[in-house]
Amino acid sequence: MLIDLLTDSGTSAMSTRQWAALQQGDESYAGSPSWYRFVAALQDLAPYRHIIPTHQGRAAEKILFSIAGGPGAIIPNNTHFDTTRANVEASGAQALDLVAACGLDPQHEAPFKGNMDLDRLEELLRREGHRVPLVMLTITNNSGGGQPVSMENIRQTRALCQRYGKPLFLDACRFAENAWFIREREPGYGDRHPREIAREMFSLADGMTMSAKKDALVNIGGWLALNDDDWAQQARNLLILTEGFPTYGGLAGRDLEAMAVGLEEVLEEDYLRYRITSTAYLGQALDALGIPIVKPVGGHAVYIDARALLPHIPPLQYPGQALACEMYRAGGIRACEIGTVMFGLQADGSEQPAAMDLVRMAIPRRVYTQSHVDYCIEVLEAVYRRREHLRGMKIVEAPPQLRHFTARFAPLE
Ligand SMILES: *Cc1c(COP(=O)(O)O)cnc(C)c1O
């Protein structure tokens, strides 16, 4: 493999300041100074009363839905990420995606395609509100093309939550990228610092789940943060059961130090401008070649619309998987299917086409240069030229849950 665009999760390069911070890690079991430095950095942005540190995002999800989920419950989100959906469903609850309609049309250009469909959310709360323990918003919307959610939409989602007495949780993995898009695209925010915008986003919610492997710029880490005292008490008990003591969770003191610094660095304007511009550079080049991508280009990744690129491969023959394999064979580029392999398996064991069949080229933070990206563009051009020759795939082995992580495939004749 030459270029690894499998994920932007935990693949970022840490800065010299973060490496220096590691050396200050205090590994006390309880009440380490590193814990208090991390809490101060986080609460400066997101002043939730309780912070539950976990080893990564899905551990926070597991704890949250063990408490709030369960049989009969419905958890609405703009779009659940795969681990979020799996943890909701593992609790016995139903995971419901309510992204605005434009968010499901890859070619449609709109500034905030991650927005929640407020009408559908209101209808759900009116009809089935008693089954909804909380509402989630994923910023940015990873499974929907890395598209941002506007401040206005967060505000209106909150207003609905308040009217129906529901807490709002942010799946905030890419909060800094979402803040940057708000600054660039939402009227009234052009001269605001990303830090202020992030604070405003967090002020509109009652809690968050976080994978620090994204916008805390570290290789491992996460947390659950919330205001509800009763849920927090239950969460700490679950944390001790599987992650660790409440002042370190699943992490070492040095990890907490690196996250504290990462939370500052990720909101620096120079960093965010470079980050978003370099992703757009790749997307615009593919678009110019005629390769269908999700538009506009999202924050952490370029998503190729494999269903549009390979119309001769039906969704249940996994056009996204076929394209990802060909990118690897042609140029040693590893990318990731986000489509029917990931989302096609239904709770009843049947298989349905996912809403979209995408291939995500996720960009690790502070890792690759423009020459790496130019190489990727050349490889994609070569794959695109012989697209008619690509074949569908079949699954030859798969586990019952989260099958895309470990399934095995074979090409169709
Ligand atoms: C990565 C991610 C998660 C899960 O976090 P992990 O650290 O991989 O467990 C949850 N939600 C979103 C939107 C993500 O991108």
The ligand as an ORCA input file, in Angstrom:
! r2SCAN-3c Opt
* xyz 0 1
  C     -15.443      7.641     14.222
  C     -16.823      7.990     14.542
  C     -17.481      7.418     15.628
  C     -16.874      6.286     16.471
  O     -15.664      6.635     17.039
  P     -14.483      5.550     17.246
  O     -13.419      6.347     17.911
  O     -14.084      5.066     15.881
  O     -14.995      4.474     18.097
  C     -18.762      7.840     15.907
  N     -19.369      8.774     15.152
  C     -18.768      9.352     14.089
  C     -19.485     10.380     13.297
  C     -17.484      8.979     13.747
  O     -16.892      9.544     12.694
*
